[in-house]
Amino acid sequence: MADKLKFALALALLAAGVVGFYLLSEQPLVLRVLSVLAGVTAGVAVAWFSEPGRRFVEFAREAITETKKVVWPSRKETVQTTGLVFAFVVLMAIFLWLTDKSLEWVLYDLVLGWK
């Protein structure tokens, strides 16, 4: 129950920061942005000490660890793959254009007799 209250308080602090942004509409933009940042910071600080917050931090750490294990493609592989994608897009565009014009010719010229 305490974690639910902490989470609700974190959401309320976040909402207070956003509401402060709109309530301070007559103030300089810097003050308005600081209001949002203060709300976000306070909400994160409260959520950090809840069980879901700790699980999220652990999940984020594991995600970073897994990301470091990824073998990223080389520049050559990236350029080749991008070239293939562009070539496929061009071929598909030509195919769809030809299909459209063929169907247009069949429908309008042969079936309906419009010219």
C-alpha angles and dihedrals in degrees: 000000000000091000091053090052091049090050091048090049090050091052091047091052091049091049090047090056092051092045089049089056091060097038090055093054091130092053127085116281092245091062091047093051091046088055091057092044091050091051092048092046093048092046093050091047092054094043090049091069096051124090094246088050092053090047090051092051090050090048091050091051091050090048091053090049091051092047090056089057093058116109105223120209120256122249091257093053091048093051092047093049092047090050091051091050092051091047091050091049092051092047091047091049091052091047093050092046091051091047091050093049092046093051090045090053093047094046102040102031105031105027103031099023094226115150 
